[in-house]
């Protein structure tokens, strides 16, 4: 996950030249290691009416967004603690929050890694974290899980038992969270 949206070249460094020149001019008269009261900038003296320079975030193209979503989905099964899941939720909300990406995430949680029951509590935490921001993800996932559960109960043929167990456990994880 790339937490920094831009490159180092995009950082606004205007105005830093004057500060460096003042520090060099006054630094010649004093020895190193001694703090000079005049060279420090007091944040309380700054005029609050001055506009703060806004950092413009670069526009992300559709191709970049698609690559970011693929990387997110590849990384999701390996996020196996609360902190990593919380960071992933924050990353998804800030960078990947589109309707198509929410549908892809829902499909991925339902269909991929069916044999990994250890992921279900973390998927439940991810959905619970994202639910206040995007309730449609939680609704879509819960409807799909209930549909799978009803199909498994109504189907009298022998279906894979592990799929039934996974469906029941996933529903229970979403209820517990």
Phi and psi in degrees as a GROMACS rama.xvg file:
@    title "Ramachandran Plot"
@    xaxis  label "Phi"
@    yaxis  label "Psi"
@TYPE xy
-94.3981  106.281  UNK-2
-78.7025  -23.9369  UNK-3
-97.4637  123.482  UNK-4
-78.9923  -21.8556  UNK-5
-117.975  -172.702  UNK-6
-103.539  168.25  UNK-7
-66.8771  -26.4512  UNK-8
-72.1228  -19.0635  UNK-9
-81.8176  -5.61182  UNK-10
-74.4031  133.266  UNK-11
-80.4334  115.141  UNK-12
-108.977  11.8782  UNK-13
-69.2791  140.037  UNK-14
93.5822  -13.3817  UNK-15
-78.9789  -23.6699  UNK-16
-62.6412  -41.3264  UNK-17
-65.6027  -38.2009  UNK-18
-66.9907  -41.6635  UNK-19
-65.8202  -41.994  UNK-20
-65.0922  -40.3247  UNK-21
-64.4291  -40.6514  UNK-22
-66.7911  -36.705  UNK-23
-69.4411  -40.9126  UNK-24
-64.355  -44.9897  UNK-25
-80.3074  -22.2275  UNK-26
-74.0594  -17.5364  UNK-27
-70.0785  -32.8848  UNK-28
-80.9999  -19.6402  UNK-29
-113.717  156.011  UNK-30
-78.8053  158.248  UNK-31
-71.3277  150.612  UNK-32
87.6925  -9.19747  UNK-33
-99.7847  125.28  UNK-34
-78.8872  131.152  UNK-35
-104.906  126.902  UNK-36
-65.1758  -30.3118  UNK-37
-75.5516  -27.7373  UNK-38
-83.8009  -16.0936  UNK-39
-75.9141  142.461  UNK-40
-95.6417  121.666  UNK-41
-87.2997  121.109  UNK-42
-70.0131  -23.4581  UNK-43
-72.4074  -24.7221  UNK-44
-82.9095  -11.0046  UNK-45
-69.8321  142.591  UNK-46
-77.3612  118.586  UNK-47
-70.5083  -15.6272  UNK-48
-78.0695  -13.5235  UNK-49
-69.2946  137.645  UNK-50
-69.9616  137.767  UNK-51
-83.5895  134.155  UNK-52
-66.7531  125.352  UNK-53
-84.7898  137.582  UNK-54
-88.3546  118.483  UNK-55
-86.217  124.308  UNK-56
-83.997  136.687  UNK-57
-68.935  147.74  UNK-58
-71.2026  137.374  UNK-59
-99.8167  127.88  UNK-60
-77.6309  167.479  UNK-61
-63.2352  -36.8088  UNK-62
-67.08  -40.9067  UNK-63
-64.6833  -39.8042  UNK-64
-64.2564  -39.0924  UNK-65
-65.514  -41.8566  UNK-66
-66.3548  -38.7749  UNK-67
-64.3464  -38.497  UNK-68
-68.8093  -39.7273  UNK-69
-62.8279  -41.8969  UNK-70
-65.0548  -39.3164  UNK-71
-62.933  -44.6767  UNK-72
-69.8114  -33.1208  UNK-73
-69.9069  -31.9779  UNK-74
-83.6325  -23.7845  UNK-75
-57.7461  -41.3882  UNK-76
-66.5132  -14.1393  UNK-77
-100.369  3.77621  UNK-78
-92.2223  95.1463  UNK-79
-119.793  36.6396  UNK-80
-149.82  167.847  UNK-81
-63.3888  -41.6151  UNK-82
-63.2156  -43.6127  UNK-83
-66.2292  -38.7864  UNK-84
-66.4592  -40.2086  UNK-85
-64.6479  -39.6887  UNK-86
-65.7802  -38.8007  UNK-87
-65.3233  -39.1769  UNK-88
-63.5171  -42.7949  UNK-89
-63.1089  -42.0152  UNK-90
-63.9768  -41.4108  UNK-91
-65.0583  -42.7379  UNK-92
-66.1882  -42.5286  UNK-93
-79.7111  -33.7303  UNK-94
-113.261  -28.9734  UNK-95
-119.987  16.0338  UNK-96
-80.1322  84.5608  UNK-97
-130.661  161.778  UNK-98
-62.1977  -43.5707  UNK-99
-64.548  -39.8995  UNK-100
-67.0328  -35.5363  UNK-101
-65.0772  -39.8155  UNK-102
-66.3662  -40.7402  UNK-103
-62.7838  -41.4709  UNK-104
-63.4602  -42.4753  UNK-105
-62.7991  -46.4465  UNK-106
-63.0201  -39.1682  UNK-107
-65.2668  -42.0111  UNK-108
-67.4778  -29.6638  UNK-109
-81.7308  -38.727  UNK-110
-106.63  -32.5703  UNK-111
-90.2767  154.164  UNK-112
55.2375  48.8151  UNK-113
-65.8554  -25.2882  UNK-114
-86.9185  -3.30633  UNK-115
-100.865  88.765  UNK-116
-73.5827  -17.9433  UNK-117
-69.2386  -17.1666  UNK-118
-81.7309  -19.1883  UNK-119
-60.5534  -42.376  UNK-120
-62.5864  -34.2365  UNK-121
-75.1335  -36.892  UNK-122
-64.1517  -39.3578  UNK-123
-62.1225  -40.9409  UNK-124
-65.6609  -40.7557  UNK-125
-61.7036  -45.5663  UNK-126
-65.1441  -41.3502  UNK-127
-65.6597  -33.9467  UNK-128
-72.0382  -38.1501  UNK-129
-81.8898  -18.1472  UNK-130
-60.1241  -40.811  UNK-131
-63.6311  -29.8819  UNK-132
-86.9341  -39.7696  UNK-133
-134.829  82.6273  UNK-134
-66.4275  -20.9033  UNK-135
-65.5285  -29.564  UNK-136
-64.9066  -46.763  UNK-137
-65.3696  -40.3447  UNK-138
-64.9866  -45.5448  UNK-139
-62.5973  -43.1764  UNK-140
-65.7328  -43.6679  UNK-141
-67.4231  -39.0704  UNK-142
-63.957  -42.1962  UNK-143
-65.4847  -40.2463  UNK-144
-66.2232  -41.4576  UNK-145
-65.4483  -36.2143  UNK-146
-65.4328  -42.7392  UNK-147
-62.9896  -40.3172  UNK-148
-65.1935  -45.7601  UNK-149
-62.8695  -40.2477  UNK-150
-64.865  -37.7213  UNK-151
-68.7457  -36.1078  UNK-152
-73.6722  -41.414  UNK-153
-74.2906  -26.3967  UNK-154
-78.5304  113.449  UNK-155
-82.3144  -15.4974  UNK-156
-67.9895  159.421  UNK-157
-73.929  113.143  UNK-158
-104.287  163.035  UNK-159
-60.381  125.037  UNK-160
-65.6924  -34.2444  UNK-161
-65.2434  -30.0235  UNK-162
-68.4007  -39.6293  UNK-163
-65.195  -41.8808  UNK-164
-64.1381  -42.5992  UNK-165
-62.7526  -43.4279  UNK-166
-62.1766  -45.6655  UNK-167
-65.147  -40.7025  UNK-168
-68.6557  -38.3789  UNK-169
-64.3396  -42.9926  UNK-170
-60.8632  -43.2622  UNK-171
-66.2537  -35.2827  UNK-172
-65.5594  -38.0391  UNK-173
-71.1134  -31.705  UNK-174
-72.5663  -39.2767  UNK-175
-69.9422  -29.6996  UNK-176
